[in-house]
Amino acid sequence: MRRRTPPPPSPLPQRDGVDPVRVRLPAGDAWATVRDHLVARLAAGAGVIDGMLDAGLIVDVTGRPVRRDLAYVPGMFVWFHRELSDEERVPFEVDVVYRDEHLVVADKPHFLATTPRGSHVAETALARLRRQLGVPALGAAHRLDRLTAGLVLFTVRPEERGAYQSLFRDKRVAKEYEAVAPYDPALVLPRTVRSRIVKERGIMAAYEVEGQPNAETRAELLEHRNGRARYRLMPRTGQTHQLRVHMSALGVPILGDPLYPVVTAPVPTGDFRRPLQLLARALEFTDPVTGCEHRFVSPRVLRAWSSYEEWAG
């Protein structure tokens, strides 16, 4: 198998824990200049691109500013920093539960994205930890939904990231989640839920369809009171929104879920009330670099269980 050549290192430093954007000019295109390609590819508009070029904000592999008339060369890389908008700060901290020379295990709060994506860039767990720990090479081995709290594994050394990512890809990580949802005495648990889940680009909610299952979740009842219950969820697969879809399909949608069973109107920016009551409680795996056996557990308590009135208020 032919190995993919890694891209060259960025000539630009990070900014606020955020990497610069890297663009590779694809083969097969017939643009006259790099500028023409960037205008067509990026959503910023010709005026913005021209302004960045004139200000020397877009650079080549040597760090030299790209001129407006620079000829298009397939395979060429250019870099620039995206203009960061004022992001609403998520008023909860990222806690580090474990750190060594190879990995960092963090306990992410609700509402904080794992890595830069869309409108969430500097206000992400990755950018915060890079700044907090002073480790600019820190990378995420996997992702956790923005609305879900709990454990996320980050790698310290870029050359080891693939080894840790393969743990998740090859299903060699035992993951336990906890959820608070309505209690249904007629629901027989424990059980294993298997279904086929589809998530289409541009559609907020995933959904189940007929066909070969691609999602599997073990669901257990831990305890119940006052019409609510605490559940342990153990996913065997990692489909988008899998646990939320399966809990909704069981008739006990997770409290605070804005998508399942129905999509609700988005909450106003800065409204951090009623977080989704889903927590990535534990991660267990054999370290692919050191061979150590790891089990990490989040100490977080879901508020709809510890203080429902406070969460619901």
C-alpha positions in Angstrom: 0.0 0.0 0.0 1.3 3.4 -1.0 1.9 5.6 2.1 0.4 9.1 2.1 3.1 11.8 2.3 2.5 14.0 5.3 1.9 17.7 4.7 4.8 20.1 5.5 4.9 21.8 8.8 3.1 25.1 9.1 5.2 28.2 8.7 2.7 30.1 10.9 2.5 29.6 14.7 -0.8 28.8 16.5 -2.9 31.7 17.7 -4.8 31.4 21.0 -4.3 27.6 20.8 -5.8 27.4 17.3 -3.9 26.1 14.3 -3.7 28.1 11.1 -5.8 27.0 8.2 -3.9 24.8 5.6 -5.1 24.7 2.0 -3.7 22.3 -0.6 -4.2 23.3 -4.2 -5.7 20.2 -5.9 -4.6 18.7 -9.1 -6.9 18.8 -12.1 -8.0 22.4 -11.5 -7.1 25.0 -14.1 -7.0 28.3 -12.1 -4.7 30.9 -13.4 -3.6 32.1 -9.9 -3.7 30.9 -6.3 -5.9 33.9 -5.6 -8.5 32.8 -8.1 -8.7 29.4 -6.5 -9.0 30.8 -3.0 -11.8 33.1 -4.1 -13.7 30.2 -5.6 -13.1 27.8 -2.8 -13.5 29.9 0.3 -16.7 31.5 1.4 -15.0 34.8 2.4 -15.5 36.6 -0.9 -13.1 38.2 -3.3 -12.7 41.4 -1.3 -11.7 39.6 1.8 -9.2 37.3 0.0 -7.7 40.3 -1.8 -7.4 42.1 1.5 -5.6 39.2 3.1 -3.2 38.8 0.2 -2.4 42.5 0.1 -1.7 42.4 3.9 0.6 39.4 3.6 -1.7 37.2 5.7 -1.6 34.2 3.3 1.8 32.5 3.1 3.5 29.7 1.3 5.5 26.8 2.8 8.5 29.1 3.4 6.4 31.7 5.2 6.5 34.2 2.4 3.4 36.2 1.6 1.5 34.9 -1.5 1.1 37.6 -4.2 -2.2 38.2 -6.0 -0.6 37.1 -9.3 1.2 34.0 -8.0 0.6 31.2 -10.6 -1.5 28.2 -9.6 0.6 25.1 -8.9 -1.2 21.9 -8.2 -0.1 20.4 -4.9 1.1 23.7 -3.4 0.2 24.4 0.2 -0.8 27.8 1.6 -1.6 28.8 5.2 -3.5 31.6 6.9 -5.2 32.4 10.2 -9.0 32.5 10.1 -10.5 35.7 11.5 -11.9 34.7 14.9 -15.3 36.1 15.8 -16.2 37.0 19.4 -17.3 33.6 20.8 -19.5 33.3 23.8 -17.4 31.9 26.6 -18.6 28.6 28.0 -18.6 29.4 31.7 -17.4 25.9 32.8 -13.8 24.6 33.2 -12.1 21.7 31.5 -10.6 19.5 34.2 -7.5 17.4 33.6 -8.0 14.0 35.2 -4.7 12.4 34.0 -1.6 13.5 32.2 1.7 11.9 31.3 4.3 12.4 28.5 2.0 10.7 26.0 -1.6 11.6 26.7 -4.0 13.9 28.5 -7.4 12.8 29.6 -9.7 15.7 30.2 -13.2 16.0 31.6 -15.1 18.2 29.2 -18.1 20.3 30.4 -21.4 20.5 28.6 -21.7 23.0 25.8 -17.9 23.0 24.9 -16.9 21.6 21.6 -14.0 19.1 21.5 -12.1 20.6 18.6 -12.5 23.7 16.3 -15.4 23.3 14.0 -17.9 25.8 12.5 -18.5 28.8 14.8 -16.7 27.1 17.7 -13.0 27.7 17.3 -11.1 29.2 20.3 -13.9 28.2 22.7 -13.1 24.5 22.4 -11.6 21.9 24.7 -8.5 21.5 22.5 -7.7 25.2 22.2 -8.3 25.7 25.9 -6.0 22.8 26.9 -3.3 23.9 24.6 -3.3 27.3 26.3 -3.8 26.0 29.8 -1.1 23.3 29.6 1.3 25.0 27.2 1.3 22.0 24.8 0.8 23.4 21.3 1.1 20.0 19.7 -1.8 18.6 21.7 -4.3 16.7 19.5 -7.6 15.0 20.0 -7.7 11.2 19.6 -11.5 11.2 19.3 -14.4 13.6 19.7 -17.3 14.1 22.1 -20.5 16.0 21.1 -20.5 19.6 22.1 -23.6 19.0 24.3 -22.2 15.9 26.0 -19.9 16.2 29.0 -17.2 13.8 30.1 -13.9 12.2 29.3 -11.9 12.9 26.1 -8.5 11.6 25.3 -5.9 13.9 23.8 -2.4 13.1 22.6 0.8 15.0 23.5 3.0 13.8 20.6 1.8 14.2 17.0 3.7 11.1 15.9 1.7 9.0 18.4 -1.7 10.3 17.7 -2.5 7.6 15.1 -1.8 4.9 17.6 -4.4 6.3 20.0 -6.9 7.1 17.3 -6.7 3.5 16.2 -8.0 2.4 19.6 -11.3 4.1 18.9 -11.4 3.1 15.2 -10.7 -0.6 16.1 -13.2 -0.6 19.0 -10.5 -1.4 21.6 -11.8 1.2 24.1 -14.5 0.2 26.6 -16.7 3.3 26.9 -19.3 3.9 29.6 -21.8 6.7 29.5 -24.4 7.8 32.0 -27.8 9.4 31.2 -30.7 10.8 33.1 -34.1 10.2 31.4 -37.7 9.3 32.2 -38.4 6.1 34.0 -40.6 3.6 32.3 -41.5 0.5 34.5 -42.6 -1.3 31.4 -39.1 -1.0 29.7 -37.2 -4.2 30.2 -33.5 -3.6 30.9 -30.8 -4.5 30.6 -30.9 -5.0 26.8 -28.8 -4.5 23.7 -30.2 -2.2 21.1 -29.1 -2.7 17.5 -30.2 -0.6 14.5 -29.1 1.2 11.4 -28.6 4.9 12.0 -28.3 7.5 9.2 -27.0 11.0 9.6 -27.3 13.2 6.5 -25.2 16.3 6.0 -27.3 19.5 6.6 -29.9 17.7 8.6 -29.6 18.2 12.4 -31.0 14.9 13.6 -30.0 11.4 12.7 -32.6 8.7 12.2 -33.1 5.0 12.1 -33.8 3.1 8.9 -34.3 -0.6 7.9 -31.2 -2.5 7.0 -28.0 -4.0 8.4 -27.4 -2.6 11.9 -24.4 -0.2 12.2 -25.1 0.9 15.7 -25.1 -1.2 18.9 -25.7 0.0 22.5 -26.0 -1.9 25.8 -28.5 -0.1 28.1 -28.8 -0.8 31.8 -31.0 0.7 34.6 -28.9 2.0 37.5 -31.6 3.4 39.8 -34.9 5.4 39.6 -36.9 7.9 41.6 -39.7 10.5 41.1 -40.3 9.3 37.5 -36.7 9.7 36.4 -33.9 7.2 36.1 -30.2 6.9 35.8 -29.0 4.7 33.0 -25.6 3.2 32.1 -25.0 3.1 28.3 -22.2 1.2 26.7 -21.9 1.8 23.0 -20.2 -0.9 20.9 -20.1 1.4 17.9 -19.8 5.2 17.4 -22.5 6.5 15.1 -23.3 10.2 15.3 -25.9 10.8 18.2 -26.1 7.0 18.6 -27.0 7.0 22.4 -29.5 9.8 22.0 -31.2 8.1 19.0 -31.3 4.7 20.9 -32.7 6.2 24.1 -35.4 8.0 22.2 -36.2 4.8 20.3 -36.7 3.1 23.7 -39.2 5.7 24.6 -37.0 7.4 27.3 -35.3 10.3 25.5 -32.4 11.9 27.5 -33.4 14.9 29.5 -32.4 18.2 27.8 -32.0 16.7 24.4 -32.9 19.4 21.8 -33.1 17.0 18.9 -34.7 13.7 20.0 -37.5 12.8 19.8 -38.3 16.2 18.1 -36.1 19.1 17.0 -36.7 22.1 19.1 -35.9 25.8 18.5 -32.3 26.7 19.3 -31.7 28.3 22.6 -30.3 31.9 22.7 -26.6 32.4 22.7 -25.3 32.3 26.2 -28.1 30.2 27.6 -26.4 27.4 29.4 -29.4 26.1 31.4 -30.7 22.5 31.1 -27.7 20.8 29.6 -28.2 17.5 27.9 -28.0 14.9 30.7 -25.5 12.7 29.0 -22.0 12.1 30.4 -19.0 10.1 29.1 -18.4 8.5 32.5 -15.5 6.1 31.8 -12.8 5.1 29.4 -10.8 1.8 29.7 -8.1 0.6 27.3 -4.6 -0.8 27.0 -2.1 2.0 26.1 -0.8 1.3 22.6 2.5 3.1 23.4 3.3 2.1 26.9 1.3 -1.1 27.3 -0.2 0.2 30.6 -3.8 -0.7 31.5 -5.9 2.5 31.9 -9.3 3.1 33.4 -10.4 6.7 33.8 -13.7 7.8 35.5 -15.3 11.2 35.5 -16.4 12.5 38.9 -19.1 14.7 37.4 -22.7 14.4 38.6 -25.6 15.0 36.3 -27.6 17.8 37.7 -31.0 16.5 36.7 -30.3 13.6 39.0 -28.6 15.4 41.9 -30.9 18.5 41.8 -33.7 18.2 39.3 -35.3 21.5 40.3 -32.0 23.4 39.9 -31.5 21.8 36.5 -35.0 22.4 35.3 -35.2 26.0 36.6 
